[in-house]
Structure formats: C-alpha cells, structure tokens
Amino acid sequence: MNSFSRSIDLLQREMNVANLRYQVTANNLANSEVPNFKRSTVNFESELKRAFDSEEAAKNAFHLTTTDPRHIQINTPYDYREVEPRRVLDYTTTSKANGNNVDAEYEANNILQIQMQYRLLTQLTDFEFDQVNTAMKK
C-alpha cells in the first residue's frame, strides 16, 4: 500500500472513530441524570499504536517458515486495518449519589474537542488530495 492510500485510509478510519466518539459522548450527556447510568468511552488509538509498533518490530525480527496453517507464527505484524474501535464502559466510578458517573460539563467539553478534531481531520484529508492535484498539474 502506498503512502497516499495509507494516509487516506488512516484519516478515514479516524474520522469514523471521531463520529463514534461523538455518538457515545452525546449518549453519555443525554443520560447524565439517569440513575446508575455508567459513561462509556471509545478506545482506538492505543490499539492502533500497538499495530504500528508490531509492524516496526516485525521488520527486524527473526522469521520462521511455516508449512502448515496450524503452525504457530511468531513476530507476525498486527495489521492496522484490523483494528476496530472499542466502546469501554466505566463501571468502576460513581460521582453522584444516584450511582451515575457522568459529568455533564466534561462531556460537553469532550463534544467540542471531538468536533475540532473532526474538522482537523477533514482539513488533513483535503490537504492530502490537494497534494495529489498539485502533483498531477505539473
């Protein structure tokens, strides 16, 4: 996969994750007064980093030849395209007397942050395509 395709793929995936984060955060905010409701978050970047780290490690690693699909493979890179965002439920904390752990102010700020991140991701995507257009004109 070339650099442009990988960049666009990563930007598109991150935009999808930002969209999911927005939905999860809006759900948290909407349920901020529901008794015993527990907030959720979205985990994606840490798994993505793990996939990239495994790609780097596999470049310099010792590789074994496998002749059967049942053989155990070692040092096989974790493909970043297989990384999926995970919803994580925070069931360990309680910040209100009714058992709810949603801080409405924090969630509202989180929505603003997600919106700014999404806007940045769209600008980065535009920049990538502008680079291609510039290269094609020359």
N, CA, C and O of each residue as an XYZ file, in Angstrom:
552
protein
N       0.853     -1.168      0.000
C       0.000      0.000      0.000
C       0.901      1.233      0.000
O       1.833      1.326      0.799
N       0.625      2.161     -0.881
C       1.474      3.352     -0.960
C       1.136      4.341      0.153
O       0.134      4.201      0.854
N       1.987      5.327      0.291
C       1.877      6.302      1.368
C       0.556      7.077      1.309
O      -0.083      7.292      2.339
N       0.151      7.491      0.115
C      -1.094      8.253     -0.029
C      -2.297      7.418      0.404
O      -3.142      7.883      1.170
N      -2.367      6.187     -0.091
C      -3.501      5.319      0.248
C      -3.566      5.051      1.744
O      -4.644      5.055      2.340
N      -2.403      4.819      2.344
C      -2.368      4.553      3.779
C      -2.814      5.788      4.560
O      -3.575      5.675      5.521
N      -2.343      6.959      4.151
C      -2.734      8.198      4.840
C      -4.231      8.425      4.756
O      -4.877      8.730      5.758
N      -4.778      8.277      3.563
C      -6.221      8.490      3.388
C      -7.016      7.458      4.177
O      -8.032      7.786      4.790
N      -6.554      6.217      4.160
C      -7.236      5.161      4.914
C      -7.232      5.478      6.404
O      -8.258      5.339      7.071
N      -6.085      5.903      6.929
C      -5.999      6.235      8.354
C      -6.863      7.438      8.704
O      -7.527      7.448      9.741
N      -6.858      8.449      7.844
C      -7.705      9.620      8.095
C      -9.183      9.250      8.090
O      -9.948      9.706      8.940
N      -9.577      8.427      7.136
C     -10.979      7.999      7.043
C     -11.373      7.184      8.275
O     -12.461      7.363      8.824
N     -10.486      6.291      8.704
C     -10.772      5.476      9.882
C     -10.886      6.350     11.133
O     -11.770      6.145     11.965
N      -9.985      7.323     11.257
C     -10.021      8.206     12.419
C     -11.274      9.089     12.400
O     -11.820      9.407     13.456
N     -11.732      9.483     11.212
C     -12.983     10.246     11.122
C     -14.170      9.385     11.568
O     -15.079      9.878     12.236
N     -14.160      8.116     11.203
C     -15.213      7.201     11.654
C     -15.188      7.041     13.170
O     -16.234      6.990     13.818
N     -13.980      6.962     13.726
C     -13.847      6.838     15.183
C     -14.331      8.119     15.862
O     -14.995      8.057     16.896
N     -14.006      9.267     15.294
C     -14.481     10.536     15.859
C     -16.008     10.590     15.832
O     -16.631     11.083     16.772
N     -16.596     10.092     14.774
C     -18.057     10.037     14.683
C     -18.634      9.140     15.779
O     -19.620      9.496     16.423
N     -18.018      7.981     15.985
C     -18.467      7.072     17.043
C     -18.289      7.727     18.410
O     -19.169      7.628     19.265
N     -17.164      8.389     18.618
C     -16.927      9.086     19.891
C     -18.003     10.142     20.139
O     -18.485     10.304     21.260
N     -18.364     10.845     19.092
C     -19.406     11.874     19.213
C     -20.718     11.234     19.668
O     -21.384     11.745     20.569
N     -21.082     10.121     19.046
C     -22.325      9.432     19.403
C     -22.287      8.935     20.853
O     -23.255      9.088     21.597
N     -21.161      8.342     21.237
C     -21.026      7.812     22.598
C     -21.075      8.945     23.620
O     -21.734      8.828     24.653
N     -20.376     10.037     23.327
C     -20.357     11.169     24.249
C     -21.732     11.827     24.334
O     -22.167     12.212     25.419
N     -22.414     11.959     23.207
C     -23.772     12.521     23.217
C     -24.705     11.631     24.033
O     -25.574     12.133     24.746
N     -24.533     10.317     23.934
C     -25.330      9.387     24.732
C     -25.027      9.560     26.218
O     -25.939      9.544     27.045
N     -23.756      9.725     26.556
C     -23.386      9.972     27.953
C     -24.071     11.237     28.463
O     -24.656     11.258     29.546
N     -23.981     12.282     27.657
C     -24.560     13.567     28.049
C     -26.077     13.468     28.206
O     -26.643     14.023     29.148
N     -26.726     12.771     27.298
C     -28.186     12.622     27.355
C     -28.633     11.835     28.589
O     -29.754     12.005     29.069
N     -27.755     10.980     29.094
C     -28.108     10.142     30.244
C     -27.432     10.599     31.528
O     -27.282      9.811     32.463
N     -27.025     11.848     31.585
C     -26.259     12.337     32.736
C     -27.051     12.366     34.038
O     -26.458     12.453     35.114
N     -28.360     12.297     33.965
C     -29.182     12.311     35.185
C     -29.905     10.989     35.428
O     -30.704     10.884     36.359
N     -29.635      9.986     34.605
C     -30.299      8.685     34.755
C     -29.619      7.916     35.891
O     -28.401      7.739     35.870
N     -30.390      7.459     36.882
C     -29.789      6.721     37.989
C     -29.040      5.470     37.514
O     -29.528      4.722     36.667
N     -27.849      5.263     38.075
C     -26.998      4.103     37.830
C     -26.464      3.993     36.398
O     -25.906      2.960     36.029
N     -26.630      5.044     35.589
C     -26.061      5.027     34.245
C     -24.548      5.177     34.358
O     -24.054      5.971     35.159
N     -23.821      4.415     33.557
C     -22.360      4.475     33.544
C     -21.897      4.961     32.184
O     -22.352      4.479     31.147
N     -20.987      5.921     32.203
C     -20.488      6.522     30.966
C     -19.623      5.526     30.199
O     -19.063      4.591     30.770
N     -19.532      5.751     28.901
C     -18.692      4.947     28.021
C     -17.686      5.848     27.329
O     -17.904      7.050     27.179
N     -16.587      5.249     26.912
C     -15.588      5.936     26.102
C     -15.253      5.036     24.920
O     -15.689      3.886     24.861
N     -14.482      5.562     23.988
C     -14.063      4.786     22.814
C     -12.550      4.672     22.839
O     -11.842      5.673     22.949
N     -12.063      3.448     22.736
C     -10.631      3.175     22.716
C     -10.237      2.767     21.300
O     -10.781      1.804     20.759
N      -9.309      3.482     20.706
C      -8.868      3.155     19.356
C      -7.369      3.381     19.171
O      -6.662      2.509     18.665
N      -6.894      4.547     19.580
C      -5.516      4.925     19.292
C      -4.486      4.004     19.928
O      -3.445      3.745     19.325
N      -4.751      3.503     21.131
C      -3.771      2.622     21.777
C      -3.615      1.307     21.000
O      -2.504      0.791     20.872
N      -4.710      0.772     20.488
C      -4.626     -0.450     19.673
C      -3.958     -0.169     18.337
O      -3.207     -1.002     17.829
N      -4.223      0.991     17.769
C      -3.591      1.381     16.509
C      -2.087      1.513     16.700
O      -1.312      1.073     15.850
N      -1.670      2.113     17.805
C      -0.244      2.235     18.109
C       0.386      0.854     18.260
O       1.497      0.618     17.783
N      -0.313     -0.043     18.913
C       0.198     -1.408     19.077
C       0.405     -2.082     17.716
O       1.382     -2.803     17.517
N      -0.516     -1.841     16.789
C      -0.391     -2.417     15.443
C       0.825     -1.828     14.724
O       1.583     -2.561     14.090
N       1.012     -0.513     14.819
C       2.169      0.120     14.178
C       3.478     -0.348     14.809
O       4.465     -0.575     14.109
N       3.482     -0.491     16.129
C       4.683     -0.989     16.816
C       5.007     -2.413     16.386
O       6.177     -2.772     16.253
N       3.983     -3.223     16.169
C       4.226     -4.607     15.747
C       4.780     -4.647     14.325
O       5.576     -5.528     14.000
N       4.370     -3.707     13.474
C       4.926     -3.623     12.115
C       6.410     -3.284     12.167
O       7.213     -3.859     11.432
N       6.769     -2.342     13.044
C       8.175     -1.956     13.190
C       9.000     -3.115     13.729
O      10.099     -3.383     13.245
N       8.463     -3.799     14.733
C       9.186     -4.916     15.345
C       9.377     -6.061     14.352
O      10.399     -6.746     14.384
N       8.407     -6.268     13.481
C       8.480     -7.376     12.522
C       9.542     -7.141     11.456
O      10.043     -8.096     10.863
N       9.892     -5.881     11.206
C      10.910     -5.595     10.191
C      12.272     -6.152     10.572
O      13.024     -6.609      9.712
N      12.584     -6.114     11.849
C      13.900     -6.552     12.313
C      13.855     -7.881     13.044
O      14.854     -8.289     13.637
N      12.737     -8.555     13.017
C      12.560     -9.768     13.801
C      13.007    -11.004     13.032
O      13.141    -10.993     11.808
N      13.228    -12.051     13.783
C      13.560    -13.350     13.241
C      12.269    -14.002     12.761
O      11.298    -14.086     13.514
N      12.251    -14.464     11.510
C      11.039    -15.051     10.950
C      11.209    -16.553     10.774
O      12.257    -17.023     10.333
N      10.176    -17.294     11.122
C      10.146    -18.739     10.960
C       9.287    -19.087      9.748
O       8.281    -18.433      9.473
N       9.693    -20.099      9.049
C       8.906    -20.583      7.925
C       7.845    -21.532      8.448
O       8.140    -22.436      9.230
N       6.619    -21.327      8.017
C       5.546    -22.234      8.409
C       5.065    -22.955      7.159
O       4.871    -22.350      6.105
N       4.884    -24.230      7.298
C       4.455    -25.048      6.164
C       3.030    -25.554      6.325
O       2.492    -26.214      5.436
N       2.430    -25.245      7.451
C       1.089    -25.715      7.742
C       0.344    -24.576      8.446
O       0.935    -23.896      9.285
N      -0.929    -24.351      8.128
C      -1.657    -23.248      8.766
C      -1.801    -23.410     10.282
O      -2.098    -22.449     10.991
N      -1.587    -24.632     10.767
C      -1.698    -24.871     12.208
C      -0.417    -24.527     12.956
O      -0.400    -24.510     14.186
N       0.654    -24.254     12.220
C       1.897    -23.860     12.873
C       1.726    -22.506     13.546
O       1.017    -21.628     13.055
N       2.383    -22.367     14.662
C       2.324    -21.102     15.389
C       3.309    -20.133     14.756
O       4.487    -20.443     14.583
N       2.809    -18.970     14.419
C       3.671    -17.953     13.828
C       4.071    -16.959     14.903
O       3.269    -16.580     15.755
N       5.339    -16.544     14.842
C       5.793    -15.520     15.768
C       6.218    -14.299     14.978
O       6.521    -14.381     13.788
N       6.234    -13.177     15.654
C       6.651    -11.909     15.049
C       5.827    -11.539     13.816
O       6.331    -10.913     12.884
N       4.571    -11.929     13.825
C       3.678    -11.562     12.739
C       3.088    -10.190     13.053
O       2.503     -9.995     14.118
N       3.239     -9.243     12.135
C       2.700     -7.908     12.436
C       1.177     -7.913     12.514
O       0.494     -8.666     11.819
N       0.689     -7.069     13.361
C      -0.744     -6.872     13.557
C      -1.171     -5.808     12.556
O      -0.748     -4.657     12.659
N      -1.999     -6.176     11.594
C      -2.410     -5.270     10.524
C      -3.293     -4.161     11.091
O      -4.314     -4.431     11.723
N      -2.891     -2.917     10.860
C      -3.644     -1.786     11.406
C      -5.073     -1.730     10.864
O      -5.952     -1.152     11.505
N      -5.315     -2.324      9.693
C      -6.658     -2.300      9.114
C      -7.628     -3.212      9.859
O      -8.841     -3.131      9.668
N      -7.080     -4.085     10.712
C      -7.930     -4.967     11.508
C      -8.313     -4.356     12.848
O      -9.135     -4.916     13.574
N      -7.727     -3.219     13.180
C      -8.021     -2.557     14.449
C      -9.401     -1.913     14.374
O      -9.703     -1.152     13.454
N     -10.218     -2.232     15.348
C     -11.566     -1.683     15.415
C     -11.711     -0.880     16.710
O     -11.132     -1.249     17.732
N     -12.468      0.199     16.676
C     -12.700      0.950     17.918
C     -13.532      0.123     18.888
O     -14.425     -0.625     18.489
N     -13.220      0.275     20.164
C     -13.954     -0.463     21.197
C     -14.622      0.524     22.146
O     -14.013      1.498     22.588
N     -15.875      0.251     22.446
C     -16.569      1.012     23.483
C     -16.165      0.421     24.824
O     -16.204     -0.794     25.023
N     -15.778      1.295     25.735
C     -15.359      0.859     27.058
C     -16.296      1.486     28.082
O     -16.455      2.706     28.131
N     -16.904      0.646     28.888
C     -17.847      1.094     29.906
C     -17.093      1.337     31.208
O     -16.391      0.450     31.694
N     -17.231      2.516     31.769
C     -16.592      2.862     33.040
C     -17.551      2.518     34.172
O     -18.333      3.361     34.610
N     -17.487      1.288     34.637
C     -18.398      0.841     35.682
C     -17.772      0.926     37.069
O     -18.422      0.586     38.058
N     -16.526      1.371     37.158
C     -15.837      1.383     38.447
C     -16.029      2.670     39.234
O     -15.852      2.677     40.452
N     -16.390      3.763     38.561
C     -16.511      5.032     39.275
C     -17.968      5.425     39.457
O     -18.842      5.024     38.689
N     -18.204      6.209     40.479
C     -19.517      6.788     40.734
C     -19.267      8.193     41.257
O     -18.574      8.372     42.259
N     -19.830      9.191     40.583
C     -19.594     10.557     41.023
C     -20.836     11.227     41.597
O     -20.757     12.341     42.117
N     -21.958     10.568     41.507
C     -23.200     11.145     42.024
C     -23.859     10.173     42.999
O     -23.589      8.972     42.978
N     -24.707     10.703     43.833
C     -25.392      9.876     44.829
C     -26.320      8.848     44.185
O     -26.616      7.817     44.790
N     -26.784      9.123     42.954
C     -27.710      8.190     42.296
C     -26.980      7.068     41.550
O     -27.620      6.277     40.858
N     -25.650      6.987     41.680
C     -24.890      5.922     41.038
C     -24.408      6.261     39.648
O     -23.694      5.469     39.032
N     -24.781      7.416     39.143
C     -24.373      7.860     37.810
C     -22.947      8.410     37.877
O     -22.567      9.011     38.881
N     -22.157      8.212     36.826
C     -20.785      8.733     36.835
C     -20.515      9.699     35.681
O     -19.361      9.886     35.296
N     -21.552     10.310     35.130
C     -21.395     11.232     34.012
C     -21.285     12.660     34.534
O     -22.150     13.131     35.272
N     -20.219     13.339     34.146
C     -20.052     14.764     34.437
C     -20.460     15.512     33.168
O     -19.743     15.482     32.168
N     -21.596     16.174     33.210
C     -22.162     16.822     32.022
C     -21.213     17.869     31.440
O     -21.107     17.993     30.220
N     -20.528     18.617     32.291
C     -19.605     19.633     31.800
C     -18.430     18.993     31.052
O     -18.017     19.483     30.001
N     -17.903     17.907     31.595
C     -16.807     17.197     30.941
C     -17.257     16.657     29.584
O     -16.527     16.767     28.599
N     -18.440     16.085     29.529
C     -18.948     15.507     28.279
C     -19.190     16.595     27.232
O     -18.913     16.392     26.050
N     -19.710     17.753     27.665
C     -19.933     18.860     26.730
C     -18.606     19.353     26.163
O     -18.506     19.634     24.968
N     -17.592     19.459     27.009
C     -16.260     19.838     26.526
C     -15.682     18.780     25.596
O     -14.995     19.104     24.628
N     -15.959     17.534     25.890
C     -15.489     16.438     25.051
C     -16.117     16.522     23.658
O     -15.451     16.254     22.659
N     -17.383     16.889     23.594
C     -18.056     17.048     22.294
C     -17.380     18.144     21.478
O     -17.162     17.984     20.278
N     -17.049     19.253     22.125
C     -16.347     20.331     21.423
C     -14.988     19.869     20.904
O     -14.598     20.191     19.782
N     -14.284     19.123     21.721
C     -12.975     18.595     21.318
C     -13.109     17.644     20.128
O     -12.306     17.705     19.197
N     -14.097     16.781     20.149
C     -14.331     15.840     19.051
C     -14.663     16.595     17.766
O     -14.184     16.236     16.691
N     -15.486     17.644     17.877
C     -15.828     18.438     16.704
C     -14.592     19.108     16.103
O     -14.428     19.132     14.884
N     -13.727     19.648     16.956
C     -12.495     20.281     16.460
C     -11.566     19.241     15.823
O     -10.940     19.508     14.798
N     -11.483     18.072     16.428
C     -10.656     17.018     15.866
C     -11.186     16.583     14.506
O     -10.407     16.368     13.578
N     -12.486     16.454     14.382
C     -13.088     16.054     13.110
C     -12.797     17.096     12.031
O     -12.470     16.754     10.895
N     -12.921     18.365     12.401
C     -12.628     19.446     11.458
C     -11.163     19.374     11.007
O     -10.868     19.548      9.824
N     -10.261     19.123     11.935
C      -8.844     18.981     11.596
C      -8.618     17.794     10.655
O      -7.838     17.892      9.707
N      -9.288     16.690     10.913
C      -9.142     15.507     10.063
C      -9.643     15.784      8.642
O      -9.043     15.315      7.675
N     -10.729     16.538      8.508
C     -11.209     16.867      7.159
C     -10.223     17.789      6.453
O     -10.015     17.666      5.246
N      -9.615     18.712      7.194
C      -8.616     19.596      6.595
C      -7.378     18.810      6.159
O      -6.802     19.090      5.107
N      -6.973     17.841      6.955
C      -5.832     16.997      6.578
C      -6.151     16.169      5.333
O      -5.293     15.983      4.471
N      -7.378     15.679      5.244
C      -7.788     14.925      4.065
C      -7.763     15.819      2.830
O      -7.270     15.417      1.776
N      -8.296     17.028      2.963
C      -8.243     17.996      1.850
C      -6.800     18.264      1.433
O      -6.499     18.330      0.241
N      -5.910     18.418      2.411
C      -4.502     18.677      2.125
C      -3.892     17.525      1.331
O      -3.158     17.756      0.370
N      -4.188     16.293      1.723
C      -3.647     15.123      1.011
C      -4.088     15.136     -0.458
O      -3.278     14.896     -1.355
N      -5.359     15.416     -0.696
C      -5.850     15.441     -2.072
C      -5.323     16.648     -2.842
O      -5.096     16.563     -4.049
N      -5.129     17.766     -2.153
C      -4.524     18.935     -2.801
C      -3.108     18.628     -3.256
O      -2.684     19.086     -4.317
N      -2.381     17.865     -2.473
C      -1.021     17.471     -2.860
C      -1.032     16.643     -4.140
O      -0.196     16.837     -5.023
N      -1.984     15.722     -4.230
C      -2.102     14.896     -5.436
C      -2.469     15.764     -6.640
O      -1.895     15.615     -7.719
N      -3.425     16.667     -6.448
C      -3.829     17.561     -7.534
C      -2.661     18.419     -8.009
O      -2.489     18.625     -9.210
N      -1.868     18.913     -7.083
C      -0.698     19.727     -7.437
C       0.305     18.905     -8.236
O       0.861     19.374     -9.228
N       0.525     17.682     -7.794
C       1.467     16.801     -8.494
C       0.979     16.452     -9.886
O       1.784     16.316    -10.807
N      -0.315     16.307    -10.051
C      -0.867     15.945    -11.355
C      -0.817     17.113    -12.343
O      -0.746     16.896    -13.553
N      -0.854     18.340    -11.842
C      -0.814     19.521    -12.710
C       0.573     19.772    -13.289
O       0.712     20.391    -14.344
N       1.597     19.285    -12.591
C       2.964     19.554    -13.032
C       3.390     18.667    -14.154
O       4.518     18.776    -14.634
